Amino acid sequence: MLILLYGPDDYRRAQKKKELIGEFKKKRSDLGLGFFDLDTKDWLAAFEEFIESQSLFESAKLAVFENAFELEAKKLAKLLEPFEKNKSVTILLSERDKPVKALAFLLEKPSISQKFENLEGAEWLGFISLEAKKLGAKLAPTAVQFLGTVYQGNSWALMTELQKLSSYMTGVSGSPSVIERKDLDAFNLEVAPNYWMLLNGLKSPDMRTRLSTLEKLFAVNDPPAKIFNILASQWKEKTAHMAEFDFAIKSGKLDYEEALVDLAIS
């Protein structure tokens, strides 16, 4: 089976990917789960070993491909096509771009595909309200509208802000039960421009600035995984470098905090 998640909404696409992996692990086990970065040197040998290996405890397999569209389209098509009707092996791909003509079969049955466009209008505002509620932050319509305008097209940054709002509501004495538009200013929160300015400090050519920025991000309890994933999605010049870190993390050689420190001192 082939599953393709694609589209520019990185956050919702990443959440769906996480959900599918979680469902597999719940029904099956980690024994049949493999991650493969197609932008690295030895991925094919590792993938072939994964497919050919037999387990007494797990027959189903889920292979998660990273950077699949970095591979030449015809080569990727040749690799994937044998798995279209394979019921014991599922290959999961998550990409920003729509597949090119040679990979159009990923959009057709029996393959499964789901598109994640950036939400707009009522759908976008509804998403903000729902995600805020999940995090324990109740927003007035005026606050929802403001956040929707500020973070339009950037769901990662929105979720960062909603997490901060949730922390304020649970951690600050006397915080309101419902957040109004005016409260967003009163809380002195780091809205998008300030947050991205801080995050961009990790791109500075000066190592002292990078280390200082990372220290500030850790000080506000931003999860290292979130910092890494937001940075990876925005810092296009470092895509290959971030992919190497991502593969090392998923291989258990590094954790997210170590990767960020290595990035800051390199």
C-alpha positions as a Python dict, from the first residue, in 0.01 Angstrom:
ca = {
    (1, 'M'): (0, 0, 0),
    (2, 'L'): (118, 351, -79),
    (3, 'I'): (9, 655, 123),
    (4, 'L'): (96, 1007, 13),
    (5, 'L'): (41, 1314, 229),
    (6, 'Y'): (116, 1635, 42),
    (7, 'G'): (59, 2008, 46),
    (8, 'P'): (201, 2329, 196),
    (9, 'D'): (40, 2300, 543),
    (10, 'D'): (339, 2141, 712),
    (11, 'Y'): (183, 2124, 1059),
    (12, 'R'): (-140, 1945, 970),
    (13, 'R'): (47, 1716, 733),
    (14, 'A'): (299, 1631, 1006),
    (15, 'Q'): (17, 1563, 1252),
    (16, 'K'): (-150, 1322, 1007),
    (17, 'K'): (181, 1147, 953),
    (18, 'K'): (228, 1116, 1329),
    (19, 'E'): (-127, 981, 1360),
    (20, 'L'): (-71, 711, 1096),
    (21, 'I'): (256, 603, 1257),
    (22, 'G'): (86, 595, 1598),
    (23, 'E'): (-197, 379, 1464),
    (24, 'F'): (51, 132, 1321),
    (25, 'K'): (249, 111, 1645),
    (26, 'K'): (-73, 63, 1842),
    (27, 'K'): (-199, -220, 1621),
    (28, 'R'): (139, -369, 1542),
    (29, 'S'): (478, -291, 1696),
    (30, 'D'): (800, -100, 1643),
    (31, 'L'): (951, -414, 1489),
    (32, 'G'): (778, -347, 1160),
    (33, 'L'): (848, 27, 1151),
    (34, 'G'): (1133, 181, 954),
    (35, 'F'): (1241, 536, 863),
    (36, 'F'): (1439, 605, 547),
    (37, 'D'): (1582, 935, 430),
    (38, 'L'): (1611, 914, 51),
    (39, 'D'): (1850, 1208, 48),
    (40, 'T'): (2122, 1008, 225),
    (41, 'K'): (2382, 771, 86),
    (42, 'D'): (2293, 426, 219),
    (43, 'W'): (1914, 446, 243),
    (44, 'L'): (1844, 193, -35),
    (45, 'A'): (2048, -87, 122),
    (46, 'A'): (1881, -23, 456),
    (47, 'F'): (1535, -23, 294),
    (48, 'E'): (1600, -348, 105),
    (49, 'E'): (1721, -512, 426),
    (50, 'F'): (1409, -388, 605),
    (51, 'I'): (1180, -534, 336),
    (52, 'E'): (1359, -868, 314),
    (53, 'S'): (1395, -925, 688),
    (54, 'Q'): (1151, -1166, 849),
    (55, 'S'): (1016, -1146, 1201),
    (56, 'L'): (839, -1412, 1402),
    (57, 'F'): (652, -1139, 1588),
    (58, 'E'): (556, -894, 1312),
    (59, 'S'): (463, -958, 950),
    (60, 'A'): (325, -614, 858),
    (61, 'K'): (571, -333, 780),
    (62, 'L'): (546, 44, 759),
    (63, 'A'): (828, 225, 578),
    (64, 'V'): (830, 602, 629),
    (65, 'F'): (1011, 784, 349),
    (66, 'E'): (1171, 1123, 410),
    (67, 'N'): (1271, 1349, 117),
    (68, 'A'): (1129, 1099, -131),
    (69, 'F'): (1082, 1360, -403),
    (70, 'E'): (1455, 1436, -393),
    (71, 'L'): (1502, 1107, -579),
    (72, 'E'): (1464, 1111, -957),
    (73, 'A'): (1093, 1063, -1030),
    (74, 'K'): (1134, 762, -1261),
    (75, 'K'): (1359, 585, -1011),
    (76, 'L'): (1113, 650, -730),
    (77, 'A'): (824, 527, -943),
    (78, 'K'): (1009, 204, -1022),
    (79, 'L'): (1078, 154, -651),
    (80, 'L'): (720, 223, -540),
    (81, 'E'): (508, 52, -803),
    (82, 'P'): (561, -305, -673),
    (83, 'F'): (410, -195, -340),
    (84, 'E'): (88, -47, -482),
    (85, 'K'): (-115, -362, -411),
    (86, 'N'): (106, -506, -139),
    (87, 'K'): (-110, -556, 171),
    (88, 'S'): (172, -642, 410),
    (89, 'V'): (400, -346, 333),
    (90, 'T'): (287, 17, 356),
    (91, 'I'): (505, 302, 235),
    (92, 'L'): (422, 644, 377),
    (93, 'L'): (541, 961, 202),
    (94, 'S'): (494, 1320, 320),
    (95, 'E'): (588, 1599, 79),
    (96, 'R'): (506, 1966, 26),
    (97, 'D'): (479, 1937, -353),
    (98, 'K'): (225, 1762, -571),
    (99, 'P'): (377, 1456, -742),
    (100, 'V'): (503, 1503, -1098),
    (101, 'K'): (355, 1312, -1392),
    (102, 'A'): (578, 1007, -1346),
    (103, 'L'): (441, 972, -991),
    (104, 'A'): (77, 1051, -1072),
    (105, 'F'): (-22, 697, -969),
    (106, 'L'): (25, 813, -608),
    (107, 'L'): (-293, 1017, -651),
    (108, 'E'): (-493, 726, -791),
    (109, 'K'): (-636, 407, -643),
    (110, 'P'): (-521, 174, -497),
    (111, 'S'): (-280, 437, -355),
    (112, 'I'): (-418, 661, -82),
    (113, 'S'): (-348, 1034, -92),
    (114, 'Q'): (-451, 1333, 118),
    (115, 'K'): (-385, 1697, 33),
    (116, 'F'): (-309, 1958, 299),
    (117, 'E'): (-367, 2305, 160),
    (118, 'N'): (-331, 2606, 388),
    (119, 'L'): (-671, 2664, 548),
    (120, 'E'): (-857, 2989, 482),
    (121, 'G'): (-1166, 3173, 595),
    (122, 'A'): (-1407, 2994, 828),
    (123, 'E'): (-1210, 2668, 812),
    (124, 'W'): (-895, 2845, 931),
    (125, 'L'): (-1073, 3023, 1216),
    (126, 'G'): (-1247, 2700, 1316),
    (127, 'F'): (-911, 2521, 1322),
    (128, 'I'): (-767, 2790, 1551),
    (129, 'S'): (-1057, 2764, 1796),
    (130, 'L'): (-1046, 2385, 1802),
    (131, 'E'): (-669, 2359, 1851),
    (132, 'A'): (-679, 2624, 2124),
    (133, 'K'): (-952, 2430, 2304),
    (134, 'K'): (-745, 2110, 2284),
    (135, 'L'): (-461, 2295, 2456),
    (136, 'G'): (-692, 2436, 2724),
    (137, 'A'): (-709, 2793, 2591),
    (138, 'K'): (-1055, 2937, 2524),
    (139, 'L'): (-1047, 3221, 2271),
    (140, 'A'): (-1304, 3492, 2206),
    (141, 'P'): (-1393, 3547, 1838),
    (142, 'T'): (-1190, 3871, 1836),
    (143, 'A'): (-878, 3683, 1952),
    (144, 'V'): (-937, 3407, 1698),
    (145, 'Q'): (-970, 3663, 1419),
    (146, 'F'): (-651, 3840, 1524),
    (147, 'L'): (-447, 3521, 1542),
    (148, 'G'): (-594, 3408, 1211),
    (149, 'T'): (-475, 3727, 1044),
    (150, 'V'): (-128, 3723, 1199),
    (151, 'Y'): (-57, 3357, 1127),
    (152, 'Q'): (-243, 3304, 799),
    (153, 'G'): (-61, 3035, 602),
    (154, 'N'): (171, 2940, 889),
    (155, 'S'): (10, 2678, 1109),
    (156, 'W'): (343, 2589, 1276),
    (157, 'A'): (380, 2944, 1409),
    (158, 'L'): (13, 2948, 1512),
    (159, 'M'): (56, 2634, 1721),
    (160, 'T'): (361, 2786, 1886),
    (161, 'E'): (151, 3084, 1991),
    (162, 'L'): (-141, 2870, 2110),
    (163, 'Q'): (96, 2668, 2328),
    (164, 'K'): (219, 2990, 2484),
    (165, 'L'): (-138, 3107, 2543),
    (166, 'S'): (-218, 2776, 2709),
    (167, 'S'): (87, 2813, 2936),
    (168, 'Y'): (-25, 3161, 3039),
    (169, 'M'): (-379, 3049, 3121),
    (170, 'T'): (-259, 2763, 3339),
    (171, 'G'): (52, 2924, 3486),
    (172, 'V'): (-34, 3292, 3545),
    (173, 'S'): (-241, 3391, 3848),
    (174, 'G'): (-549, 3593, 3758),
    (175, 'S'): (-542, 3506, 3389),
    (176, 'P'): (-883, 3538, 3218),
    (177, 'S'): (-1099, 3233, 3151),
    (178, 'V'): (-1160, 3355, 2797),
    (179, 'I'): (-888, 3534, 2603),
    (180, 'E'): (-1001, 3850, 2426),
    (181, 'R'): (-817, 4040, 2156),
    (182, 'K'): (-691, 4300, 2408),
    (183, 'D'): (-552, 4024, 2630),
    (184, 'L'): (-305, 3923, 2360),
    (185, 'D'): (-132, 4259, 2407),
    (186, 'A'): (-170, 4256, 2786),
    (187, 'F'): (1, 3915, 2807),
    (188, 'N'): (301, 4058, 2623),
    (189, 'L'): (323, 3740, 2420),
    (190, 'E'): (584, 3684, 2151),
    (191, 'V'): (368, 3722, 1844),
    (192, 'A'): (487, 3601, 1507),
    (193, 'P'): (733, 3876, 1403),
    (194, 'N'): (915, 3871, 1738),
    (195, 'Y'): (923, 3493, 1756),
    (196, 'W'): (1060, 3457, 1406),
    (197, 'M'): (1316, 3729, 1473),
    (198, 'L'): (1435, 3528, 1771),
    (199, 'L'): (1433, 3202, 1577),
    (200, 'N'): (1627, 3366, 1294),
    (201, 'G'): (1907, 3426, 1541),
    (202, 'L'): (1997, 3060, 1495),
    (203, 'K'): (2089, 3148, 1136),
    (204, 'S'): (2338, 3415, 1241),
    (205, 'P'): (2698, 3378, 1115),
    (206, 'D'): (2813, 3464, 1468),
    (207, 'M'): (2832, 3155, 1691),
    (208, 'R'): (2779, 3362, 2008),
    (209, 'T'): (2450, 3492, 1868),
    (210, 'R'): (2340, 3140, 1774),
    (211, 'L'): (2419, 3006, 2120),
    (212, 'S'): (2248, 3302, 2290),
    (213, 'T'): (1938, 3252, 2075),
    (214, 'L'): (1923, 2882, 2152),
    (215, 'E'): (1958, 2954, 2524),
    (216, 'K'): (1660, 3195, 2506),
    (217, 'L'): (1447, 2942, 2318),
    (218, 'F'): (1523, 2673, 2573),
    (219, 'A'): (1454, 2921, 2856),
    (220, 'V'): (1093, 2973, 2743),
    (221, 'N'): (1048, 2594, 2745),
    (222, 'D'): (1006, 2559, 2370),
    (223, 'P'): (1031, 2183, 2301),
    (224, 'P'): (1355, 2110, 2110),
    (225, 'A'): (1160, 1896, 1861),
    (226, 'K'): (933, 2190, 1777),
    (227, 'I'): (1227, 2431, 1735),
    (228, 'F'): (1406, 2182, 1511),
    (229, 'N'): (1102, 2111, 1292),
    (230, 'I'): (1008, 2476, 1247),
    (231, 'L'): (1368, 2565, 1163),
    (232, 'A'): (1396, 2274, 919),
    (233, 'S'): (1080, 2381, 737),
    (234, 'Q'): (1193, 2745, 706),
    (235, 'W'): (1572, 2728, 655),
    (236, 'K'): (1587, 2613, 292),
    (237, 'E'): (1961, 2678, 260),
    (238, 'K'): (2025, 2412, 525),
    (239, 'T'): (1778, 2151, 398),
    (240, 'A'): (2043, 1885, 334),
    (241, 'H'): (2217, 1955, 667),
    (242, 'M'): (1889, 1943, 861),
    (243, 'A'): (1795, 1620, 682),
    (244, 'E'): (2119, 1460, 809),
    (245, 'F'): (2035, 1567, 1164),
    (246, 'D'): (1676, 1440, 1120),
    (247, 'F'): (1800, 1100, 1007),
    (248, 'A'): (2045, 1080, 1298),
    (249, 'I'): (1763, 1166, 1541),
    (250, 'K'): (1529, 904, 1399),
    (251, 'S'): (1814, 652, 1405),
    (252, 'G'): (1864, 715, 1776),
    (253, 'K'): (2214, 863, 1734),
    (254, 'L'): (2110, 1213, 1849),
    (255, 'D'): (1824, 1376, 2029),
    (256, 'Y'): (1668, 1707, 1918),
    (257, 'E'): (1847, 1915, 2182),
    (258, 'E'): (2187, 1772, 2084),
    (259, 'A'): (2114, 1840, 1715),
    (260, 'L'): (2028, 2204, 1789),
    (261, 'V'): (2344, 2251, 1996),
    (262, 'D'): (2553, 2095, 1717),
    (263, 'L'): (2384, 2329, 1470),
    (264, 'A'): (2458, 2631, 1689),
    (265, 'I'): (2829, 2556, 1731),
    (266, 'S'): (2899, 2434, 1376),
}
